[in-house]
Each structure stands twice: as structure tokens, then as C-alpha cells.
Amino acid sequence: MLTKDGLAAAVVDLDREPEEMGAMPRSGGRSGASHAMTVNETVIALIRPKPDLGLVVGESAEAVAAARAAVDAPGGIGTLPAYATEVALPVKGTWKNPAIGSPRADVVLSAPEAGVALLFIEVDNCTEEAPLIAAKFDKYNRFFLRQEKDTDGIEKPLWRTRWTTPVHDAAFERVHPPVLLVFDQIGKRSAKAQMARVADLTRHHWQGRWHAEDGYHSYDLCIPIVATTLESLREHGPAGPAFWRFGRGHRQPLQDAIGNPRRDAYLARSRQAAREEQRRREEREAAEREARRPVCADCGRKFTDDRWEAIGSIWDLSSRPSHPHLCESCQDQAVAAQAQAEADERECQEQERLRQEEAEQAAARKAGGWLSRFRT
């Protein structure tokens, strides 16, 4: 996978650009490719591929049991296309032509569907001196801090122009991507001692600030650095307690180690408190509004929202209700009663007019009878 021909074949099989595949392993000839082999073993230990039980049919009981145990064990992270090796991280220059002094990540894992959006991995066979390993984080920090304009014209960290990861509230915390150190006990140096020494030398890169009142560390512009051994990684897998986050006193599963569970819990509590405060505020506002709701002067029932809104349109005389002190039902009754009263009044006036006309006609007939008597 890490030879020239292997990289060329992977470009075709995985349908990826050559620069996404990484580069040739460094110093492979001088070291007998032991570093490249450890990189391969690290990727396999993280993926934890499941064996095909059909292929062990007829094998020894021990082989079948081992295969069954591997199938039943917790799964790994991602598949082979999620991993790229020997990836240049340009502190200057371009992705294809990084400036001299730019670091190269042994492995870059990008598996957001598995909960690991971006993880840089460094492998050591316990042969390098701790200061050399620690110095690489100075280069990582320069790379993480590099800003470039993206295709949308917005300036952002260069690494975000290549990999997509969740964007947290920049005003709250700007955390760099995590880096995993995997030590394989091949060389003469103690893996445990290497971890402790590198942690001490890189403290200025990973140490956060403790918020005692809220119970969490913030890691603004810090690099989350996590360490493990290849042996422990093989035994527990990424879901087991194999990972030590520098600055913490216990080992955790990978996702917890590269994350910040205490901060996440604090933010969850803050969001819940904000939702509760919003709910109480809405309840207070609703109660205050209900206290202002008009009551019908006739039946005593509270106005509906539509009725309340209608009587509030006093600036529009055309839509102004005729009885703003009454509810809709009582207004309908009042309007009907008023219409009936007006009809009755008109009826009375008409009857009075007819009586007057009859009286005038009767008077006229009577007057005409007296005149006829006088003529005779």
C-alpha cells in the first residue's frame, strides 16, 4: 500500500487524487520499512476488519473461536478510503508543493459518518527522541494557524478548505484538529516514558484553561493530543479505554479522548437552561396577556383572539366593530335586536302614517257631508 506501485494502484482502485493518497514512506530503505509496517498495522487496528466466518469452516476450533471473537468485538472506524498516508501539511506553499519544513502526517483519518470527522495520526516505533516528536507539533501548530481564502472568498484555516468538520462557536472556542500518537514498542525507548516526555514538552500546545464554576476545560487554539500503544489499540480497539488525552488522568475510548465531554455536558446544560428560561418567559408573557384580555360587558365571557384583534383595529374605522364592548355572539344578538327595533320603529311609523291618512280622509268625507246639507 505504501510502495510506489501500491500508491498508483490505490489511486485507481479508490478513485482518489494522487495527492489524497499521500506519498512514499520516508526512510523506508534505511529502517527496513518498519515504520511503514507500523503505519499499516495502526490503520488495521483502527478499522478492525471483520473476518468472513465462511472462510474458517472446517478449520480448528481455536481458529473458529478467534474469528467469532473478532466478529463479535466492537467495530472499528471507517474503511480504507477514509485513511490517507504521508499527507503533506503545508505551512507555506501549496498542497501539491509544500514548503520545506512542512510536516507530513503519517495518517489522516476522515470518517464523519463514524463520529471522527478529522484525525491526524503519528506513529513512532520508540526509536525517535521525544524532543524530535514534540518539535513536530510546532509545525502542526503553524499549519493549523495558516489562513487562506476558500473558493467562496471567505478566509478560514487552510485545513478547512480540504476537510469538512463541524464548526463550533468561534467566540466560544477555536480548537485545532486532534492528533493521535501511536507508539509501537520496537525500539529501545519505553513507550510509557515517551508518552510522558512528549506530553511534558508539548504542554504549551495542548493545555487548556479550567473553568471551575462550570466544570470543564476550554481549549481555544489548542491541539488535542492523544496517545496510545499499538498493543493497546489492537487489544481494545478505538471503542475501548486505550487512549490517553494529554492532561487527563485516565484512559478513554477514542471519541471521548479527542472530544470534550465535560464541555459538551456544560453546553447541553446551558442550552437546557436557556430553553427553560424561554419557556418561563413565554408563560409569563402569556399570563400577562391573558390578564389584559377584554371581557364581554353582557355575558362576561373573555374575548377570543380574533375578537380581541378586531376591536384593536380602532384606527381603521371601516373595520371597527359596532359593539366593541361585546363578544362576537353578544354583538350578533345586539345587532339583530337593534335591527329588529329599527324595523319595529319603521312599522310603527308606517302604521301611524296610515292612521293619519285615514283620519284625514275621514275628516274630509265628513266635511263634504256638512257642505252638501247646507246647499240643499
Secondary structure, 3 states (H helix, E strand, C coil): CCCHHHHHHHHHHHCCCHHHHCCCCCCHHHHCCHHHHHHHHHHHHHHCCCCCHHHHCCCCHHHHHHHHHHHHCCCCCCCHHHEEEEEECCCCECCCCECCCCCEEEEEEEEHHHCEEEEEEEEECCCCCHHHHHHHHHHHHHHHHCEEECCCCCEEEHHHHCCCCCCCCCCCCCCCCCEEEEECCCCCCCHHHHHHHHHHHCHHHHCCEEECCCCEEECCCCCCEEEEEHHHHHHHCCCCCCEEECCCCCEECHHHHHCCHHHHHHHHHHHHHHHHHHHHHHHHHHHHHHHCCCECCCCCCECCHHHHHHHCCCCCHHHCCCCCCCCHHHHHHHHHHHHHHHHHHHHHHHHHHHHHHHHHHHHHHHHHHHHHHHHC
